Amino acid sequence: MKKTFLLLLFILLTAQLAQAQFARFGAKAGAGFTRAYGDDGSTDVTNSLAGFHGGFIGSYEFVSRLAVQAELLYEQKGFTYDGYPINATEALVDDHRLHYITLPLMLKIQKGGLFAQGGPYLGYLLAETAKVNIIDRAEANQPEPTILADYPLSIDDFERWDYGYTVGLGIQLDSGFFMSVHNFGGFKSFSKELDQKNFGFKISVGYLLAPLLP
């Protein structure tokens, strides 16, 4: 009798799970602010950098209110040098922008129109478009310091792979439109010479298509 009851319970649970399973696909885009943190990411001599992100989403709900969401995104990260000292007489200024393809994989918990999600991400550096200049360190606090020279940087100065965490909250409408806010942070320095990791916040808007039922 007990075995029969457990078998029936297993069949019912399996049926419920099968009914709840569906996939949805969509896209999102937005903007955010990133900066560097770590031993060489002092906020006293660096500032946040605004950037864009956008890409595609795949979400698979395998039980009610619980889903796995994967994303394939283009993201701009980096920071701004604000009188970052490199020796006794010189400092760095201006933008330090990095361009990534990132793949976040997140567990998503939903209740009503609200959701929370979090998980790891893996990123690959596509390019860098730094326009960093060297200035006289004595003029670091002046609005227009004298530029002494360009600071040479190339993609070979940076680690190609980046990985870390991402967590977020959002609201999703029945129509499929949603808005979310995320925080992310790298576990690995993007610089080969310094301890500087990616960190930031971003806001996104997007749309998920109607579910694809099995």
Backbone hydrogen bonds in HBPLUS format (Angstrom, degrees):
<---DONOR---> <-ACCEPTOR-->    atom                        ^
c    i                          cat <-CA-CA->   ^        H-A-AA   ^      H-
h    n   atom  resd res      DA  || num        DHA   H-A  angle D-A-AA Bond
n    s   type  num  typ     dist DA aas  dist angle  dist       angle   num
A0005-PHE N   A0001-MET O   2.97 MM   4  6.24 156.3  2.02 148.7 154.7     1
A0006-LEU N   A0002-LYS O   3.00 MM   4  6.25 162.6  2.03 151.0 155.2     2
A0007-LEU N   A0003-LYS O   2.92 MM   4  6.08 151.9  2.00 144.5 152.5     3
A0008-LEU N   A0004-THR O   2.97 MM   4  6.22 158.0  2.02 148.3 153.8     4
A0009-LEU N   A0005-PHE O   2.90 MM   4  6.13 157.2  1.95 148.6 155.5     5
A0010-PHE N   A0006-LEU O   2.91 MM   4  6.08 156.3  1.96 145.3 151.4     6
A0011-ILE N   A0007-LEU O   3.00 MM   4  6.24 157.2  2.05 146.6 152.6     7
A0012-LEU N   A0008-LEU O   2.96 MM   4  6.20 159.5  2.00 150.5 155.7     8
A0013-LEU N   A0009-LEU O   2.96 MM   4  6.17 163.6  1.98 152.0 156.3     9
A0014-THR N   A0010-PHE O   2.92 MM   4  6.06 159.7  1.96 148.1 154.1    10
A0015-ALA N   A0011-ILE O   2.97 MM   4  6.16 154.0  2.04 144.6 151.7    11
A0016-GLN N   A0012-LEU O   2.96 MM   4  6.23 155.8  2.02 148.4 154.9    12
A0017-LEU N   A0013-LEU O   2.92 MM   4  6.17 162.2  1.95 153.1 157.5    13
A0018-ALA N   A0014-THR O   2.94 MM   4  6.11 158.2  1.99 147.3 153.4    14
A0019-GLN N   A0015-ALA O   3.04 MM   4  6.27 149.5  2.13 143.4 151.2    15
A0020-ALA N   A0016-GLN O   3.09 MM   4  6.33 140.9  2.25 142.2 152.8    16
A0020-ALA N   A0017-LEU O   3.10 MM   3  5.09 124.0  2.42  93.7 108.2    17
A0021-GLN N   A0017-LEU O   3.13 MM   4  6.29 129.4  2.40 145.7 157.6    18
A0022-PHE N   A0061-GLU O   3.11 MM  39  5.53 143.6  2.25 140.0 150.7    19
A0061-GLU N   A0022-PHE O   2.93 MM  39  5.53 152.0  2.01 169.8 171.1    20
A0023-ALA N   A0212-LEU O   3.29 MM 189  5.15 172.1  2.29 135.0 135.9    21
A0212-LEU N   A0023-ALA O   2.63 MM 189  5.15 166.9  1.64 161.3 166.2    22
A0024-ARG N   A0059-SER O   2.76 MM  35  5.12 154.3  1.82 152.5 158.6    23
A0059-SER N   A0024-ARG O   2.78 MM  35  5.12 172.0  1.78 160.6 162.4    24
A0209-LEU N   A0025-PHE O   2.75 MM 184  5.61 174.9  1.75 159.7 159.9    25
A0026-GLY N   A0057-ILE O   3.07 MM  31  5.03 154.8  2.13 136.6 136.4    26
A0057-ILE N   A0026-GLY O   2.91 MM  31  5.03 159.3  1.95 129.6 127.7    27
A0027-ALA N   A0207-TYR O   3.09 MM 180  5.76 147.3  2.20 152.6 160.9    28
A0207-TYR N   A0027-ALA O   2.96 MM 180  5.76 154.7  2.03 162.8 170.7    29
A0028-LYS N   A0055-GLY O   3.04 MM  27  5.74 155.7  2.10 146.3 151.3    30
A0055-GLY N   A0028-LYS O   2.93 MM  27  5.74 154.2  2.00 164.9 166.3    31
A0029-ALA N   A0205-VAL O   2.99 MM 176  5.78 155.9  2.05 158.1 163.3    32
A0205-VAL N   A0029-ALA O   2.95 MM 176  5.78 163.4  1.97 163.8 164.3    33
A0030-GLY N   A0053-HIS O   2.95 MM  23  5.50 151.8  2.03 154.6 150.1    34
A0053-HIS N   A0030-GLY O   3.04 MM  23  5.50 151.9  2.12 145.3 142.0    35
A0031-ALA N   A0203-ILE O   3.18 MM 172  5.81 135.2  2.39 158.1 166.0    36
A0203-ILE N   A0031-ALA O   2.93 MM 172  5.81 166.5  1.94 173.0 168.7    37
A0032-GLY N   A0051-GLY O   3.03 MM  19  5.56 146.5  2.14 150.1 154.1    38
A0051-GLY N   A0032-GLY O   2.98 MM  19  5.56 151.0  2.07 147.0 150.1    39
A0033-PHE N   A0201-PHE O   2.91 MM 168  5.63 149.4  2.00 158.8 168.9    40
A0201-PHE N   A0033-PHE O   3.01 MM 168  5.63 151.7  2.09 157.4 163.6    41
A0034-THR N   A0049-LEU O   3.01 MM  15  5.38 160.9  2.04 142.7 146.5    42
A0049-LEU N   A0034-THR O   2.79 MM  15  5.38 154.2  1.86 151.9 160.7    43
A0035-ARG N   A0199-PHE O   2.78 MM 164  5.48 153.0  1.85 161.8 169.4    44
A0199-PHE N   A0035-ARG O   3.07 MM 164  5.48 129.9  2.33 162.4 163.7    45
A0037-TYR N   A0197-LYS O   2.93 MM 160  5.22 151.4  2.02 138.2 147.5    46
A0197-LYS N   A0037-TYR O   2.75 MM 160  5.22 160.8  1.78 151.2 158.1    47
A0041-GLY N   A0038-GLY O   3.15 MM   3  4.99 163.1  2.18 111.7 110.0    48
A0040-ASP N   A0195-ASP O   3.04 MM 155  5.17 161.3  2.08 142.7 142.1    49
A0082-ASP N   A0045-VAL O   2.82 MM  37  4.82 160.9  1.86 139.2 132.7    50
A0047-ASN N   A0080-THR O   2.79 MM  33  4.97 153.3  1.86 143.5 152.0    51
A0080-THR N   A0047-ASN O   2.94 MM  33  4.97 166.4  1.95 142.3 142.0    52
A0076-GLN N   A0052-PHE O   2.99 MM  24  5.60 143.0  2.13 159.0 170.4    53
A0054-GLY N   A0074-TYR O   3.03 MM  20  5.52 146.9  2.14 149.2 158.1    54
A0074-TYR N   A0054-GLY O   2.87 MM  20  5.52 170.2  1.88 159.9 159.7    55
A0056-PHE N   A0072-LEU O   3.00 MM  16  5.34 148.3  2.10 148.1 147.3    56
A0072-LEU N   A0056-PHE O   2.97 MM  16  5.34 159.4  2.02 146.7 151.5    57
A0058-GLY N   A0070-ALA O   2.86 MM  12  5.29 156.5  1.92 163.6 163.7    58
A0070-ALA N   A0058-GLY O   2.84 MM  12  5.29 164.6  1.86 163.8 164.6    59
A0060-TYR N   A0068-VAL O   2.86 MM   8  5.34 163.1  1.88 153.2 158.8    60
A0068-VAL N   A0060-TYR O   2.94 MM   8  5.34 158.4  1.98 140.4 144.3    61
A0066-LEU N   A0063-VAL O   3.05 MM   3  5.36 164.6  2.07 132.3 132.7    62
A0110-GLN N   A0065-ARG O   2.81 MM  45  4.57 162.5  1.84 133.4 137.4    63
A0067-ALA N   A0108-LYS O   2.86 MM  41  4.97 155.5  1.92 148.6 153.9    64
A0108-LYS N   A0067-ALA O   2.73 MM  41  4.97 174.0  1.73 154.9 153.3    65
A0069-GLN N   A0106-MET O   2.81 MM  37  5.22 169.6  1.82 158.1 161.7    66
A0106-MET N   A0069-GLN O   2.84 MM  37  5.22 174.5  1.84 157.2 157.2    67
A0071-GLU N   A0104-PRO O   3.10 MM  33  5.46 151.4  2.18 154.9 156.7    68
A0073-LEU N   A0102-THR O   2.95 MM  29  5.23 170.9  1.96 156.0 158.8    69
A0102-THR N   A0073-LEU O   2.82 MM  29  5.23 158.3  1.87 146.7 154.1    70
A0075-GLU N   A0100-TYR O   2.87 MM  25  5.18 163.6  1.90 145.2 149.4    71
A0100-TYR N   A0075-GLU O   2.83 MM  25  5.18 175.9  1.83 163.1 164.6    72
A0077-LYS N   A0098-LEU O   2.83 MM  21  5.12 167.9  1.85 152.6 156.8    73
A0098-LEU N   A0077-LYS O   2.76 MM  21  5.12 173.4  1.77 145.7 146.0    74
A0079-PHE N   A0096-HIS O   3.10 MM  17  5.40 149.3  2.19 136.5 144.2    75
A0096-HIS N   A0079-PHE O   2.84 MM  17  5.40 146.1  1.96 168.5 174.2    76
A0081-TYR N   A0094-ASP O   2.89 MM  13  5.25 156.7  1.95 155.2 147.6    77
A0094-ASP N   A0081-TYR O   3.11 MM  13  5.25 123.9  2.44 149.5 134.1    78
A0083-GLY N   A0092-LEU O   2.92 MM   9  5.22 134.5  2.13 147.3 158.8    79
A0084-TYR N   A0092-LEU O   3.01 MM   8  4.87 142.7  2.15 142.3 140.0    80
A0092-LEU N   A0084-TYR O   2.70 MM   8  4.87 147.6  1.80 128.0 138.1    81
A0086-ILE N   A0090-GLU O   3.10 MM   4  5.92 171.9  2.11 139.1 140.7    82
A0137-ARG N   A0089-THR O   2.81 MM  48  5.13 172.2  1.82 127.9 128.2    83
A0091-ALA N   A0135-ILE O   3.04 MM  44  5.40 154.0  2.10 143.4 148.7    84
A0135-ILE N   A0091-ALA O   2.82 MM  44  5.40 164.7  1.84 154.8 159.7    85
A0093-VAL N   A0133-ASN O   3.02 MM  40  5.46 149.1  2.12 148.3 155.8    86
A0133-ASN N   A0093-VAL O   3.04 MM  40  5.46 163.7  2.07 148.8 154.1    87
A0131-LYS N   A0095-ASP O   3.14 MM  36  5.76 159.9  2.18 148.3 154.0    88
A0129-THR N   A0097-ARG O   3.02 MM  32  5.44 160.0  2.06 144.9 151.4    89
A0099-HIS N   A0127-ALA O   2.90 MM  28  5.23 162.9  1.93 164.8 159.5    90
A0126-LEU N   A0099-HIS O   2.71 MM  27  5.53 159.5  1.75 155.3 162.2    91
A0127-ALA N   A0099-HIS O   3.44 MM  28  5.23 156.6  2.50 131.2 135.5    92
A0101-ILE N   A0124-TYR O   2.97 MM  23  5.31 154.9  2.04 146.6 153.7    93
A0124-TYR N   A0101-ILE O   2.80 MM  23  5.31 152.0  1.88 147.9 157.4    94
A0103-LEU N   A0122-LEU O   2.71 MM  19  5.20 154.2  1.77 151.6 160.9    95
A0122-LEU N   A0103-LEU O   3.18 MM  19  5.20 149.7  2.28 114.4 122.6    96
A0105-LEU N   A0120-PRO O   2.99 MM  15  5.85 164.7  2.01 173.9 171.0    97
A0107-LEU N   A0118-GLY O   2.96 MM  11  5.63 159.5  2.00 152.9 146.3    98
A0118-GLY N   A0107-LEU O   3.15 MM  11  5.63 146.0  2.27 140.1 149.7    99
A0109-ILE N   A0116-ALA O   2.82 MM   7  5.37 168.1  1.83 167.8 170.8   100
A0116-ALA N   A0109-ILE O   2.93 MM   7  5.37 154.3  1.99 151.3 159.8   101
A0111-LYS N   A0114-LEU O   2.95 MM   3  5.46 164.3  1.98 155.5 157.7   102
A0114-LEU N   A0111-LYS O   3.13 MM   3  5.46 155.0  2.19 133.7 131.1   103
A0172-GLN N   A0113-GLY O   2.63 MM  59  4.97 161.3  1.66 149.9 156.9   104
A0115-PHE N   A0170-GLY O   3.03 MM  55  5.36 151.9  2.11 143.1 140.7   105
A0170-GLY N   A0115-PHE O   2.97 MM  55  5.36 146.2  2.09 155.3 153.3   106
A0117-GLN N   A0168-GLY O   2.99 MM  51  5.36 160.8  2.03 146.6 148.2   107
A0168-GLY N   A0117-GLN O   2.81 MM  51  5.36 152.0  1.89 160.6 158.9   108
A0119-GLY N   A0166-THR O   2.94 MM  47  5.65 146.8  2.05 156.6 166.7   109
A0166-THR N   A0119-GLY O   2.87 MM  47  5.65 143.8  2.00 166.8 176.3   110
A0121-TYR N   A0164-GLY O   3.00 MM  43  5.49 146.3  2.12 132.5 133.5   111
A0164-GLY N   A0121-TYR O   3.18 MM  43  5.49 152.9  2.25 140.9 145.0   112
A0123-GLY N   A0162-ASP O   2.59 MM  39  4.76 164.0  1.62 158.4 154.4   113
A0162-ASP N   A0123-GLY O   2.88 MM  39  4.76 158.6  1.93 135.3 135.6   114
A0125-LEU N   A0160-ARG O   2.70 MM  35  4.82 162.5  1.73 146.6 152.7   115
A0151-TYR N   A0132-VAL O   2.94 MM  19  5.46 169.4  1.95 143.4 139.8   116
A0134-ILE N   A0149-ALA O   2.74 MM  15  5.27 173.9  1.75 166.6 165.6   117
A0148-LEU N   A0134-ILE O   2.72 MM  14  5.50 155.3  1.78 152.1 159.5   118
A0139-GLU N   A0136-ASP O   2.86 MM   3  5.50 156.9  1.91 120.6 128.0   119
A0140-ALA N   A0137-ARG O   3.23 MM   3  5.15 164.0  2.26 110.6 110.4   120
A0142-GLN N   A0139-GLU O   3.03 MM   3  5.33 163.4  2.06 114.7 119.8   121
A0157-ASP N   A0154-SER O   2.96 MM   3  5.65 166.2  1.98 120.2 124.8   122
A0158-PHE N   A0155-ILE O   3.19 MM   3  5.61 167.0  2.21 113.9 116.9   123
A0192-LYS N   A0157-ASP O   3.20 MM  35  5.93 165.4  2.22 151.2 146.7   124
A0159-GLU N   A0190-PHE O   2.83 MM  31  5.06 156.4  1.89 130.2 138.3   125
A0187-PHE N   A0163-TYR O   2.78 MM  24  5.98 173.8  1.79 153.2 151.3   126
A0165-TYR N   A0185-GLY O   2.99 MM  20  5.60 152.3  2.06 157.0 161.8   127
A0185-GLY N   A0165-TYR O   3.14 MM  20  5.60 154.0  2.21 143.2 148.0   128
A0167-VAL N   A0183-ASN O   2.95 MM  16  5.52 160.1  1.99 159.8 166.4   129
A0183-ASN N   A0167-VAL O   2.85 MM  16  5.52 158.7  1.90 163.1 170.4   130
A0169-LEU N   A0181-VAL O   3.01 MM  12  5.58 149.0  2.11 153.7 160.7   131
A0181-VAL N   A0169-LEU O   2.86 MM  12  5.58 159.4  1.90 166.2 173.2   132
A0171-ILE N   A0179-MET O   2.92 MM   8  5.60 154.1  1.99 159.6 168.1   133
A0179-MET N   A0171-ILE O   2.99 MM   8  5.60 153.3  2.06 156.0 164.7   134
A0173-LEU N   A0177-PHE O   2.83 MM   4  5.48 172.6  1.83 175.9 177.7   135
A0176-GLY N   A0173-LEU O   3.02 MM   3  5.52 160.2  2.06 114.4 120.5   136
A0208-LEU N   A0176-GLY O   2.89 MM  32  4.77 151.3  1.97 120.3 129.3   137
A0178-PHE N   A0206-GLY O   3.00 MM  28  5.40 153.7  2.08 138.1 138.7   138
A0206-GLY N   A0178-PHE O   3.03 MM  28  5.40 156.3  2.08 146.3 147.1   139
A0180-SER N   A0204-SER O   2.98 MM  24  5.30 157.4  2.03 142.2 147.8   140
A0204-SER N   A0180-SER O   2.88 MM  24  5.30 163.0  1.91 152.6 156.9   141
A0182-HIS N   A0202-LYS O   2.87 MM  20  5.37 165.2  1.89 159.3 164.3   142
A0202-LYS N   A0182-HIS O   2.94 MM  20  5.37 153.3  2.01 146.9 153.1   143
A0184-PHE N   A0200-GLY O   3.04 MM  16  5.62 160.6  2.08 152.1 155.0   144
A0200-GLY N   A0184-PHE O   3.06 MM  16  5.62 154.5  2.13 156.5 154.7   145
A0186-GLY N   A0198-ASN O   2.74 MM  12  5.01 160.9  1.77 154.0 151.3   146
A0190-PHE N   A0196-GLN O   2.83 MM   6  6.13 150.6  1.91 166.9 167.3   147
